[in-house]
Amino acid sequence: MDRKKFLTSTALLAFSVTVLGKVTPEKETFKGDCETTNDILGPFYRPNAPTTQDLTHKGLEGQRVTLKGKVFGNDCTTPLSGALVEIWHANSKGEYDNETEKFHQRARWFTNENGEYSFTTILPGKYKNGDLYRPAHIHYRVTEENSKELISQIYFKGDPHIEKDPWASQSKAEHRTLPIVLEDINGSLTVNFDIYLAKK
């Protein structure tokens, strides 16, 4: 199924995939004050991405950025070590690597003893969903043995395509629409995304 057909057919229903591969409706949402909200999985998730923190490679076009944060349990304060954080996104031209063995712009990493994770990648490009461009976004899948799986996406503040996007414009995406921060004197860009999981 191509990207346009998938996005069109899922405009009213988002899906999450459990660890065992079962598809469950978005209405089975988490409860709590700090939990990170779900978003659509999208058609281009690939299992078994490389275990690496660096998604860059020679010849890669695009603005480098560091994604980092912590994964917390359902009490909103306890960091979770050993949580698997998977990310994937389009390249600077809005294209996904769906076939090559390189798994470009796809990676996974386990949180450390403090619940921390980080990736070095690029800011993703945009692609059309019908007549509109989807805002730039990065997909997340987070799993941990005592927590419910999270399928989500992050967006970026100031993106003009958020307002008309059927997913990014939802109120539940507000806390996943993040600033891109100039973190140091060298112009390094950082996006911080703390993740809060619900108890299984």
DADA-V948347 format. One record per residue. RES is the residue in one letter. SS is DSSP state (helix for helix, strand for strand, loop for the rest). PHI is phi in whole degrees, -180 to 180 (none if undefined). NEAR is the number of other C-alpha atoms within 8 Angstrom. Layout:
res->RES ss->SS phi->PHI near->NEAR
res->RES ss->SS phi->PHI near->NEAR
This chain:
res->M ss->loop phi->none near->5
res->D ss->loop phi->-80 near->6
res->R ss->helix phi->-61 near->8
res->K ss->helix phi->-62 near->9
res->K ss->helix phi->-65 near->8
res->F ss->helix phi->-64 near->11
res->L ss->helix phi->-63 near->10
res->T ss->helix phi->-66 near->9
res->S ss->helix phi->-72 near->7
res->T ss->loop phi->-109 near->8
res->A ss->loop phi->-61 near->8
res->L ss->loop phi->-106 near->5
res->L ss->loop phi->-146 near->7
res->A ss->loop phi->-100 near->11
res->F ss->strand phi->-126 near->11
res->S ss->strand phi->-125 near->14
res->V ss->strand phi->-110 near->12
res->T ss->loop phi->-77 near->9
res->V ss->loop phi->-58 near->7
res->L ss->loop phi->-86 near->5
res->G ss->loop phi->92 near->6
res->K ss->loop phi->-72 near->7
res->V ss->strand phi->-96 near->8
res->T ss->strand phi->-124 near->9
res->P ss->strand phi->-65 near->9
res->E ss->loop phi->-62 near->11
res->K ss->loop phi->-62 near->4
res->E ss->loop phi->-82 near->6
res->T ss->loop phi->-89 near->7
res->F ss->loop phi->-77 near->7
res->K ss->loop phi->-120 near->6
res->G ss->loop phi->140 near->7
res->D ss->loop phi->-90 near->4
res->C ss->loop phi->-115 near->7
res->E ss->loop phi->-64 near->13
res->T ss->loop phi->-73 near->8
res->T ss->loop phi->-82 near->10
res->N ss->loop phi->-78 near->11
res->D ss->loop phi->-149 near->13
res->I ss->loop phi->-69 near->11
res->L ss->loop phi->-70 near->13
res->G ss->loop phi->82 near->7
res->P ss->loop phi->-85 near->8
res->F ss->loop phi->-117 near->7
res->Y ss->loop phi->-69 near->7
res->R ss->loop phi->-127 near->6
res->P ss->loop phi->-73 near->4
res->N ss->loop phi->65 near->4
res->A ss->loop phi->-65 near->10
res->P ss->loop phi->-60 near->8
res->T ss->strand phi->-87 near->7
res->T ss->loop phi->-156 near->9
res->Q ss->loop phi->-100 near->10
res->D ss->strand phi->-114 near->8
res->L ss->loop phi->-96 near->13
res->T ss->loop phi->-90 near->9
res->H ss->loop phi->-159 near->5
res->K ss->loop phi->-60 near->4
res->G ss->loop phi->85 near->4
res->L ss->loop phi->-71 near->6
res->E ss->loop phi->-91 near->6
res->G ss->loop phi->127 near->9
res->Q ss->loop phi->-80 near->6
res->R ss->strand phi->-65 near->10
res->V ss->strand phi->-151 near->12
res->T ss->strand phi->-104 near->11
res->L ss->strand phi->-99 near->12
res->K ss->strand phi->-152 near->13
res->G ss->strand phi->168 near->11
res->K ss->strand phi->-128 near->13
res->V ss->strand phi->-109 near->16
res->F ss->strand phi->-117 near->15
res->G ss->loop phi->-82 near->14
res->N ss->loop phi->-72 near->14
res->D ss->loop phi->-84 near->6
res->C ss->loop phi->75 near->9
res->T ss->loop phi->-130 near->7
res->T ss->loop phi->-86 near->8
res->P ss->strand phi->-70 near->12
res->L ss->loop phi->-108 near->12
res->S ss->loop phi->-85 near->12
res->G ss->loop phi->76 near->10
res->A ss->loop phi->-74 near->13
res->L ss->strand phi->-91 near->11
res->V ss->strand phi->-109 near->13
res->E ss->strand phi->-112 near->12
res->I ss->strand phi->-132 near->12
res->W ss->strand phi->-157 near->11
res->H ss->loop phi->-164 near->11
res->A ss->loop phi->-74 near->14
res->N ss->loop phi->-79 near->14
res->S ss->loop phi->-67 near->12
res->K ss->loop phi->-98 near->9
res->G ss->loop phi->82 near->10
res->E ss->loop phi->-109 near->9
res->Y ss->loop phi->-97 near->10
res->D ss->loop phi->-87 near->9
res->N ss->loop phi->-101 near->7
res->E ss->loop phi->-133 near->5
res->T ss->loop phi->-76 near->7
res->E ss->loop phi->-74 near->4
res->K ss->loop phi->-76 near->4
res->F ss->loop phi->52 near->12
res->H ss->loop phi->-59 near->8
res->Q ss->loop phi->58 near->14
res->R ss->strand phi->-141 near->12
res->A ss->strand phi->-164 near->15
res->R ss->strand phi->-142 near->13
res->W ss->strand phi->-157 near->11
res->F ss->strand phi->-97 near->10
res->T ss->loop phi->-66 near->16
res->N ss->loop phi->-83 near->9
res->E ss->loop phi->-64 near->9
res->N ss->loop phi->-99 near->9
res->G ss->loop phi->78 near->14
res->E ss->strand phi->-90 near->13
res->Y ss->strand phi->-139 near->13
res->S ss->strand phi->-159 near->9
res->F ss->strand phi->-138 near->11
res->T ss->strand phi->-108 near->12
res->T ss->strand phi->-151 near->12
res->I ss->strand phi->-122 near->12
res->L ss->loop phi->-70 near->11
res->P ss->loop phi->-73 near->14
res->G ss->loop phi->-83 near->11
res->K ss->loop phi->-118 near->12
res->Y ss->loop phi->-141 near->9
res->K ss->strand phi->-82 near->9
res->N ss->strand phi->-117 near->11
res->G ss->loop phi->70 near->7
res->D ss->loop phi->-93 near->5
res->L ss->strand phi->-113 near->9
res->Y ss->strand phi->-86 near->11
res->R ss->loop phi->-71 near->11
res->P ss->loop phi->-65 near->12
res->A ss->loop phi->-58 near->11
res->H ss->loop phi->-156 near->10
res->I ss->strand phi->-127 near->12
res->H ss->strand phi->-83 near->12
res->Y ss->strand phi->-128 near->13
res->R ss->strand phi->-133 near->11
res->V ss->strand phi->-127 near->11
res->T ss->strand phi->-130 near->12
res->E ss->loop phi->-154 near->10
res->E ss->loop phi->-59 near->5
res->N ss->loop phi->-104 near->6
res->S ss->strand phi->-125 near->12
res->K ss->loop phi->-74 near->10
res->E ss->loop phi->-65 near->12
res->L ss->strand phi->-117 near->13
res->I ss->strand phi->-113 near->14
res->S ss->strand phi->-154 near->12
res->Q ss->strand phi->-144 near->12
res->I ss->strand phi->-115 near->12
res->Y ss->strand phi->-125 near->13
res->F ss->strand phi->-127 near->11
res->K ss->loop phi->-59 near->8
res->G ss->loop phi->88 near->4
res->D ss->loop phi->-71 near->9
res->P ss->loop phi->-70 near->6
res->H ss->loop phi->-93 near->10
res->I ss->loop phi->-67 near->10
res->E ss->loop phi->-55 near->7
res->K ss->loop phi->-103 near->7
res->D ss->loop phi->-78 near->12
res->P ss->loop phi->-67 near->7
res->W ss->loop phi->-106 near->8
res->A ss->loop phi->-66 near->12
res->S ss->loop phi->-82 near->11
res->Q ss->loop phi->-69 near->8
res->S ss->helix phi->-61 near->5
res->K ss->helix phi->-69 near->6
res->A ss->helix phi->-89 near->13
res->E ss->helix phi->-57 near->9
res->H ss->helix phi->-83 near->6
res->R ss->helix phi->-110 near->9
res->T ss->strand phi->-102 near->11
res->L ss->strand phi->-115 near->12
res->P ss->loop phi->-77 near->7
res->I ss->loop phi->-97 near->9
res->V ss->strand phi->-107 near->7
res->L ss->strand phi->-80 near->9
res->E ss->loop phi->-85 near->8
res->D ss->loop phi->-142 near->6
res->I ss->loop phi->-73 near->6
res->N ss->loop phi->-94 near->4
res->G ss->loop phi->80 near->7
res->S ss->loop phi->-69 near->10
res->L ss->strand phi->-97 near->11
res->T ss->strand phi->-137 near->12
res->V ss->strand phi->-124 near->12
res->N ss->strand phi->-106 near->8
res->F ss->loop phi->-135 near->10
res->D ss->loop phi->-82 near->9
res->I ss->strand phi->-119 near->10
res->Y ss->strand phi->-120 near->12
res->L ss->loop phi->-100 near->14
res->A ss->loop phi->-89 near->12
res->K ss->strand phi->-71 near->8
res->K ss->loop phi->-68 near->5
